[in-house]
Amino acid sequence: MNKNLDKILKRVQKASRYTGGELNSVVKNPEDVSIRYAFAFPDTYEVGMSHLGIKILYHILNQREDTYCERVFAPWIDMEEEMRKENIPLFTNETQTSVKEFDFLGVTLQYEMCYSNVLNMLDLAGIPLKSADRGEDDPFVNAGGPCAYNPEPTAEIFDFFTMGEGEEVIGELMDAYIEWKKSGGKRIDYLKRIAQIEGIYVPCLYDVEYNDDGTIKSMTPNCPEAKKTIRKRIVSDLDKVTYPDKFIVPFSDIVHDRANIEVFRGCIRGCRFCQAGMIYRPVREKSPGTLVCDAKNLIESTGYEEMGLSSLSTSDYTKLPELTDKLLELTEEKRVSLSLPSLRVDNFSLDLMQRVQKVRKSGLTFAPEAGSQRMRDVINKNVKEEDLINSATLAFNGGWSNVKLYFMIGLPYENEEDIKGIADLSHKVVECYYESDQTNKKRAPSVSLSVASFVPKPFTPFQWAAQNTMDELSEKQLFLKNQIRNRHVKYSYHQSDVSVLEGVFARGDRKLNRVLIRAHELGCKLDGWNECFKLDAWKQAFSDCGIDMEFYTRSREYDENLPWDFVDIGVTKEFMKNENEKAKKAVTTSNCREKCSGCGAASLCDKKEGCVCYE
Amino acid sequence: MNDYYLTYKRGDSIKYVSHLDFVRVFGRAFRRAELPIAYSEGFNPHPLLTFALPLSVGYTSECELMEFVMEKELETEEIKEKLQKAMPIGIEITEVCKGKTRMKKLDNALYIVKAESIPDDLSEFLSLDSILIEKKTKSGIKETDIRADIKNIALKDGCMEMLLSAGSRANLKPEVVINAMNKYIDGYNSGECEYHRKQILDGEFNPL
């Protein structure tokens, strides 16, 4: 180990998160490969290593003999301080190589509040922050993940973006790199070459013009290689796509320390606030056979004690009984516990949970999202009050006494009654406990009420909606707090200032690149961590750049050019408009399995390849 | 009961893994190797592993000792081979044996300390009657005398060999001794140090 590095590792907390060497981490000789790819998760190791996408792409890249993919994360504050003091540039976990020496630095953008970490990591790596300032020897800095669907707030930072699922396109990018290297071209030649690959967006090949009011007048390709619209990539058949048979097993504790199998992608529900529900369409399931095989591989290669199912809504998997029967057989034999997130509470799932957990009863979570029936219809959350009461009664009868309720405030078309409804519903759940057959009523029920602030996201029917200001959100939080008159209800809420900033960047345009760089200069980083978030610095960054946050939180007209209009996710703008109009009238839309609503995602399907849209 | 023990080395690449994390590494390695380790009873069964002496973060070692219980009897060579295959790089299993160890008798440990600078003469330091160091406890900073726990320090091959109290009765880390040397020996500055555990011994200084 490098002497200087060894010295500082002795002084920092949890040093093993910087040194690699975990079981199943890939060891290659960097001399033997043509491409060195640094895969960055712009948050701490504990958060990044819990993410499934990084495991999939790490596996796929390292399957190539010509490529060595290594990992890099945002160092914690103590480590960063030591690195800066000793002039140690950002390095990868596997070989402790400076990230600047790599051919690619690929960043996954999972949430807007990680943008400042991206800049801080580039700075630590000694790579110019802006794409335009990078030279021929710098890595290609690229991004993917859900936030890449509106790439404009970071368009001047990244050299290119990948829209959609990366499994197939990443190979095409590597092949193009090998060819480009052989041809001896310049940096811009590679970018123009990949601009022709479906799903790849190269921001420097587009010019944006603005109207006097700051809205977008036009966005035009400035070279023939650049496509007018960028269509997202999807994997048609999840049974045929590569899934890792090994996960890296971290030494230290991480957020989700378990083997995960991915049950399906997409969601049939169509909640109008939910970006994931739109961008991951259409729904594609894996077969139970493939999943059991994935599970077996992972259990054997990792030695994990816990296995989890990954999807947006486990209960919507069509073959759940068959899958869980088979998995339980496997997990019991191997002494692995099965964790089942995102389950709708009904007779089947409670029975399942009894089987899975045996004696231990952890809390159950319900997400009605809104307090009144009218509001639940507005957001198209097809849950009735009696559904919740029935589920809660079932849970209490089954011996549970802790439930968690998730709600949102600040939703479009919201009024006082809707917020009051959140408190009323929580009270009804408490009553429900005392009316249930719960035998041990001496134990008090605990209803944890978790209330998030709504953030309008691109590619949702609410993408035109106004976002509440920090003051409005605080006022609503306080109003709700005063409505709660039961000591068994524990109320917690998110910081409204973070939500507003998140909303600004979610629907931002290219002008925000300046703000990001300024915020970085002012020391903003690790914004997702309460102890690190600096609202004042962010406010100063906006004012230093002469940019008004309210421009981004305002409501938009249908005819305004939105910064992300050039991205085609399959679901059409017409469908979103229609959904928004229905929201205004509190009219619901059926889920994909009941009736196809013609959202447009079916156009992405290749029927022969096993991709199913429920038409 | 199928009692076994094993000895192993911990190399440079794995020295920043904490003791608690290390226990989990072993538990998972047994599972990957599909070796039927015995589990404790209760709601949260854990594999029956007993480590002789935790190793501090940042240290390497060639004398780690661990006892474990198997659900059924297996050849020691088979256990060694399968377990080694399931281990991350940096752990070398040196021996697997049947039976129990004398780990309860553990009283001392021998460390090799590689410092940037080594004192010319230790006789004065070792002739001190008391060596006081400040120790952080829950209730604040406390002064402790570590003299009795320094059994010997020898200079050898450009390194320091420290024989120190170890185990549950009294445990002294070599880095604490280095701090004391920096404080007590006039003009001495150790600089950065590397720590390596060479041997664990009983009260009569017989290796375990």
Chai-1 contact restraints between the chains, C-beta under 6 A:
chainA,res_idxA,chainB,res_idxB,connection_type,confidence,min_distance_angstrom,max_distance_angstrom,comment,restraint_id
A,K7,B,E192,contact,1.0,0.0,6.0,A-B,restraint_1
A,L9,B,Y16,contact,1.0,0.0,6.0,A-B,restraint_2
A,K10,B,G58,contact,1.0,0.0,6.0,A-B,restraint_3
A,A15,B,Y16,contact,1.0,0.0,6.0,A-B,restraint_4
A,S16,B,Y16,contact,1.0,0.0,6.0,A-B,restraint_5
A,S16,B,V17,contact,1.0,0.0,6.0,A-B,restraint_6
A,T19,B,Y16,contact,1.0,0.0,6.0,A-B,restraint_7
A,G21,B,S13,contact,1.0,0.0,6.0,A-B,restraint_8
A,G21,B,I14,contact,1.0,0.0,6.0,A-B,restraint_9
A,G21,B,I89,contact,1.0,0.0,6.0,A-B,restraint_10
A,L23,B,P88,contact,1.0,0.0,6.0,A-B,restraint_11
A,F251,B,V17,contact,1.0,0.0,6.0,A-B,restraint_12
A,F251,B,D21,contact,1.0,0.0,6.0,A-B,restraint_13
A,S252,B,D21,contact,1.0,0.0,6.0,A-B,restraint_14
A,G303,B,R28,contact,1.0,0.0,6.0,A-B,restraint_15
A,G303,B,R31,contact,1.0,0.0,6.0,A-B,restraint_16
A,G303,B,R32,contact,1.0,0.0,6.0,A-B,restraint_17
